[in-house]
Amino acid sequence: MAASPLINVMVAAARKAGRSLNRDFGEVENLQVSVKGPSNFVSAADLRAEEIIYNELSKAREGYGFLMEERGVVEGADKSHRWIIDPLDGTTNFLHSIPLFAISIGLEREGELVAGVIYNPVFDELYTAEKGKGAFLNDRRRLRVAGRRELSECVIATGIPHRGRPQHEIFRKELHVLMDNTAGIRRTGSAAIDLAWTAAGRFDAFWERNLEPWDTAAGIVLVREAGGMVSDLDGADNMLFGGQIAAANSQIHKALLPTLKSAANI
């Protein structure tokens, strides 16, 4: 299926930023041996990628607003459209030379998510979706969420709260419950990749707390266009700004939410 002009614009920005991140990723691998470490370098790589995306999208769609991880909110003359951008989702992976990170670009129109692009430049995996037009991998493969119907057969992705993040105790309880009720739990270190892989059927489901809009905007569109369901952990539609998300096919989504809720009783 030929990509729309909108998706082409988003893809061009993601690929250009991806080339910059790939160059910087090679440098980070070399910096691992230094005493100081590559932390400052990675911050600069993040900012470079965001600047590239900002410039490319500003030229292509003049007046659109932005919500970005580094710059925050940038108001545009066009109040109907807003880009939601994470230039480097999976910063800790990048810092440790783990090739699981992604660029995430979502688009809001009148407050509704209508398009998403997630790009892992190391693997050259490009995930695209536009409302009503389906989700695709590298413009060739149509994506569908996994078709498993039993939670016990599912491999589920999540994010593990690290030092300095809240809600460690509830995560431990949720993990305990799901370890007893699923085929396995996985952690990639990138919510964008988790959602893209859920859309692709590699993961059967994904849940996480304490996320930001730029972590999930593009992935929400991908999962929906791949036939899946996305909500917050209460089953409501507040996942973009509420910080909690659950994504799966309809049957697994229906089973996942009460299973997570039961963790509170442990």
Secondary structure, 3 states (H helix, E strand, C coil): CCCCHHHHHHHHHHHHHHHHHHHHHHHHHHHCCCCCCCHHHHHHHHHHHHHHHHHHHHHHCCCEEEEECCCEEECCCEEEEEEEEEEEECHHHHHCCCCCCEEEEEEEECCEEEEEEEEECCCCEEEEEECCCEEEECCCEECCCCCCCCHHHCEEEECCCCCCCCCHHHHHHHHHHHHCCCCEEECCCCHHHHHHHHHCCCCCEEEECCCCHHHHHHHHHHHHHCCCEEECCCCCCCHHHHCCEEEECHHHHHHHHHHHHHHHHC
